[in-house]
Amino acid sequence: MKIKMKNVLVGLAAALAFAACGDDSPGTDAPVNDIRFTEGYVVIGQADPVSYLMGVEALASGATVGFDDGVEIPGVAIGVSFGDDPYLYVGASDAPEIVRYALTEQGLVEDARVSLAGAGTTSVGGYQSNLLLVSKEKAYYIDQAKDQLVVWNPTTMEVTGSVEFDEPITGEGLRTGISGFPLLHDGRFYIGLGWLDAQTLEVIGGAAVLVIDTETDETKVVRDPDGECGYSFSVVQGGDVLWVGSEAYAAAYWAITGDEAARPCMKILDPETLEFGGNAVYFDLAIEAAAGTLVPGPTATKAYLRYLSEDDLGMTLEEWRTGGENGTPVGNARVLSSRPAWRWAEVDYEQEMIVPLDFAPSSGATLRIDTGNGTLLPEFDNAAGKTYLRDFTGNVYGDIVLEAQGHVRSVAHLAR
């Protein structure tokens, strides 16, 4: 059964007062939908300009979800949960609001909402990592468009403050991106930043990280003074230090253009001083291929790295640039980084080795989905309009546990 969210709102209007403060007890006359399990997962499938909330009781090989069994909501949505309660927190591109849904015997129903408009926010979007849950009393929305952190309370559904970044991450003529794989280390979030020229899509600037102190809510933008390792969406722990590395887009851009300023690499960030140091480690020298996107590994001394495989690409980079006999380039760096031709390698910081792994290739951009009950890596099949969710709990590369319709950036575990 597919229910339009407009009908859900109408059915709840008499039972709920949608003010800034929430009510933990949804109305008993809430309409029924198909998300009626006692414990399970809500998958948010994006299909611009709308999204669908789809339910599945367990993540396992062969599990599937689709729009026909989902609840349609307006906007391109993202959502998070704590994983141990019945609440799902959803933001979308159509409004500056976060909506709390509750899993009840009647189904998944809207429970409360909080407006971020007072902080100047105009929409809630990005990756799932734009919504960061710290505790039941504190959460963040990273509003990169407004260069600010909005602080809100998931229990009372109130905005408790906003903090301007210590320096802007936006700028005229720039396209700003933030990492979809944030690192929480010793009470701080470390989120990689990257910039492109808005017109040419050229990689601009060196490595940079947005640091958020979860105790004080203070923010700091840390930049590499040497201007190396640009489009640095990767932050991973490497022993006592952090490594900040270029994302696959930078690797693809460098592979096509040969622009030395965009050459993908990683640098050390000291978490004590919040300063970059040491020499850059260029991925191509270690893996002999265009490489980018570091992903945390199962221990503090290991990480994963994506690298481009020309065998899986089906052509050489020279043929990609020229189009071979046709004489027309195949595509830009975004197209190249999205092709399912990026394989996996293991980075061992203790042994100072990078070793290719026998994992299936996929697109180079790698996002983290925190379900509140484990971690997933989405693999996008744009041609089929599907997303394959791979188990990555404990930062261990696992099996595909769900096939979902749409572009999935959020999966949340709920229990009542």
N, C-alpha and C positions, 0 to 999 in steps of 0.2 A: 504494500500500500504506500503510495506516494502522497505526501501532504504538503501543500504549499505553506510556507512559514506565515504568510499573511493570515491564513485561517487559524494557525496556532495562536497568533497574537490576539485575534478577535475572541477566541474562546477563553483566553485567560484574562481579558481586560477587566471583567467584573470581579475576579478573584484576587488579583495582584495589583498592588500600587507600585508602579515602576518608578520609584524614586531612586536617589543615589544610594540609599541604604537598603540592603537586601533582606529577604525573609527566607530563612532556612526551610520553611514548610510550604511547598507549592500548593496551589489551590486544588481541592479534591475534584473539581469539575474540569480538570485539564484534559484536553483531547488525547486520544490514544494514538501512538504511532508504533512502528515495528521495532523500535529500539527498547525492548522490554526485558532484557536479561537481568539477572541478579548481579552478575559480574561479567565484564567484557570490555570491548574497545570500540570507540567511536572514531571513524576515519573521516577526514574532511577532504573531499575531492573537489578540486577547483575546476570550474568550467566557465570562465569569464563570459558574461558579467555576474554569474551566480556560482554558488557552491552547494554541496550536498553533504549532510551529516548521515553517515552510513554505519550501521552497527554490525559487529561480528563478535561472537562469544569467545573465540580463541584464535590465536595466531599459530597456524600450522601449515605444513605443506599441502597445497591443494585448496586452501581457503580463498574465497573470492567475495567481493562486494561490488555492487553497481548502483547507478543512479536510480533505477526503478524501485529499489527498496529503501531509498534514502529520503531525507527531509530537505527540501530546497530552502536555502536562505539567500538573501540578496548579498551581492558583493563577492570579492575574492577573499576568502576567509582563512584565518589561521587560528589554532586553538591549543590549549595546554591543560594539564590536570596534575594533581598531586599523586594520583594513582591509588590512594587508599580511602577515598570518599566518593560520593555520588556526583561531584561537581565538575563541569566542563566550562572553561572560560574561553570565549570566542571573540575575536575582533575581526573586522572586515573593512574592505576598502571603501564601502559606501557611507560610513559614518564614523565620527570620533568616539565610539563607544566600545566597551567590553561587556558582552552579555554572558551571564552565568546561567547555565542550564543544569537541571537536576535530573538524575536518573531515578524514576519512581515506578511504582507498580503499573501506572497508566502509560509509561513510556518516558521519553526524554522531553522535558518541558522547560520553557523559559522560567527562570526563578527570580532573577534580579538583573539590573544593568547599572553601569556607572559611565557617566559622560566625562571625557577627557577634554572637552571643548574649552573649559575654563583655563586650561594650561596652554591653549593655542593649537592643540592638535586638531587636524582636519580629517584624518582617517587613520585606521589601524591596519597596517599591512606589513609586507616584507616576508621574511622567513619565520618559522616557528620561534627562532632564537630572538626575534624582536620582542617576544613576550617571555620574561624571565621570572619564574617563581622562586622566591627566596625562602619564605615561610608562609604559614597560614595567615599571617598578619601583614606580610609585605611582598609586593611584586613590582616589577618594572615593565614599562613599555619604552623601548628605545625608539624615539621619534627622530630619526635621522634627518628628516626634512626640516625640522625646527631646531636641530642641533641641541637636543635636550633629552633628559631622562625623566619620564613621568613616573612618580611613585604612587602606588595605589594599594588598598587593603582588600584581599580576596574574601575576607570574612564579612566585613561591614560594607563592602562594595562602595568605598569612598576614595577619592583622590586625596592623598595626604601631603603632596608637595610635588615640585618639579625642580630639576637641577640643570642649569645650562652647562654644556660641555665647556671645559676650561679653554678650549679653542674650537672654532667651527670645523666641521668635517665636510660641509658643503661649500660650494663656490660656483661663481658664474662660469659657464662653459665646461663644467665638470659633471661627470656622472659618478656619484658616490655609491659604493657598495659596502656592505658589512658581512662578516662571516656567518654562514649557516651552521658553524661548528664551534660554538663558544667553549672556552675552557674555564672551569671553576677550580681555582688553586689557592689554598690558604685564605679563604674568605673573600677572594677577589675574582670577578669575571674578567677574562681576557678575550677580547673580540677583535679579530683581524679586520683591517680596513683596506680599501683599495679605491683607486680613482682612474677613470678613463676620460679622454677628451670626448665631450658629448657629441661632437660632429664626426671625428675620424676614428673614434674608439681606440686611440693610441693609449698605451699604458703610461700613466703620469705619476711621478713621485716614487719614493722608496717605501720600504716596509713601515707600517704604522699599526698601532694597537690602541683600541679604546679600553681603558681599565676602569672597572667599577668596583668600589669598595662597598661590600654589602653591609658593613657596620655603620658607616658614616654617610653612605650614598654619594660620596664624592667621586668625581670622574676625572680622568686624565687621558689626554691623547698623547701617546709616546711615539715619536718619529725617529727613524734611523737618520742620523746626521750625514751619513755618507750617501744617502739616496739610493741604496741598493735594494734588490729583492722587492720590487713594486708589485702591486695588486696582491697584497699579503693577507689572504683569507685564512691562512693556516697558523694556528698557535697550538703547540703540543709541548708536553713536559719531556725534558731530556736530562734525567738525573736531577741535579740541584738547580738547573737553569731551565729556561723556556726557549724553544726554537720557534722562530717566526719565518714562514716560508711563502713563496709565491704560489698562486692558485693556477689551475690548469689553463685558464684563459691566457695568462701571461706566457705560459709555455707555448701555447698555440700561436699567440701573436709573434713571439720570438722565432718560432719555427718557420712561420710564413715570411716575415719581414727581415729577419736577421738583425733587428734593432737591438744593439748591445745594451741600451738603457733598460730594456725590458727582459733581459736575460734572467730566467728564473733561478732562484737561489734561496738559501735560508741563512739567518743570522741569529746569534744568541741575544736573548733579552734577560737581564738580571732581575728577578722578581723582588730583590731587596732594594736595589737602587732605582729600578725602573729605567734603566739605561741600556741601549744597545752597545755591544762590544764584540771584539774579535773579527776575524776575517770572514767574508761571505763564503759559503760552501755552494758551489755551482752544481746543480743537479745533473746537468748533461755530462759533466766530467766523470761522475761516479756511475751513471747508468747508461751512458752512451746513447741517449735518446732525449727528445724533448720531454721534460718531466715537470710536474707541479701538482700541488695539493697534498699537504701532509695531513694525516689523520692519526689521532692517538692510537697507540697500540696497547696490548694487554698488560704491559709493565711500563714503569717510568723510564726505562732505558731503550724502549723500542717504539717505533711508529711505522705507519704505512705511508707509501708514496705512490702516486699515480704517474704512469709514463706512457707515452704514445707509441703504439706498435704499428709500424707501417704494414706488417703482414695482415693485421686485423682491419686496417684502413682500406686495404685492397689496392693501394697505389703508393708510389713514393711521394715524398713531400714536393719534389720537383714537379711531378705530374699534378699534384694538388695545386701548386702555384700557377702552372701554365695551362692546365686542363688537357695536357697531352696533345693528341692529334687535333682536338677541337680548338685549341688555342685560347680557351676561356678559363680563368681561375674557377675552381670548384666552389669556393666559399671563403668567408672571412674567418677570423679567429674564433668567433662565437660558434660558428657552424662546426669548425674543426674540434673545438673542445667538447661539443655536444655529441659527436659521433661515438658509437659504441666501439671504440678502438683504443681505449685507455686501460692498460693492465696495471697490476699491483706489484709493488716491491716492498721489502721490509728494510727499514732503517734501524741499524743497531748502533747506538751511540757509544757503547762500551768498546765494541770491536771496531768501530769506525768503518762499517761495511754497509753497503746497500745491495740486497740480493733479490732478484726477480722471484715472484711467487706464481704458483700455478692456479691462479684464480681467474674466473671468467672476466673478459673485458666488458666495460660499460662506458658511459660518458664520463668525462674527466671531472666535472664539477661534482663534489661530494657533500651532501647535507646530512646533518644529524637530526633525527627525530626522537625526542625523549617522550616516551609514552607514560612516564610515571611508574612503569613496571618493566623497564628495560629500554633498550635503544634499537632503533632501526635505521638502515640506510636505504633511501629510495633510489630506484633505478627507473628512469623515465623512458617510455616508448611513445614518443610523440606521434609517430605514424599510426599507431593503434589506439592512441588516446588512453593509454593505461600507465599505471605505475606498479612496479614490482618492489615489494618491501622485503629487505633482507635483514635477518636478525644480526645485530651487532652488540648485543648485551655483553658488558665487560670488555668492550673494545675487541671482541673476538669475531672474526669474519665467519658468519654462519650461513644458513640456508635461506632461500626465499620462503617466507611464511605467509605471504598474502599477495594476491593479485587484485588491484583496485582500479575501478574506472576513474578517469580524470587525472589531473595533476595533483599529487598528494604531497603536502608539506607538513601535515600534522596528523598524528594518531594519538589518542588519549585513552588511558585505562580508567574505568570507572567501576565502583563497587558500592552496593547499597545494603 
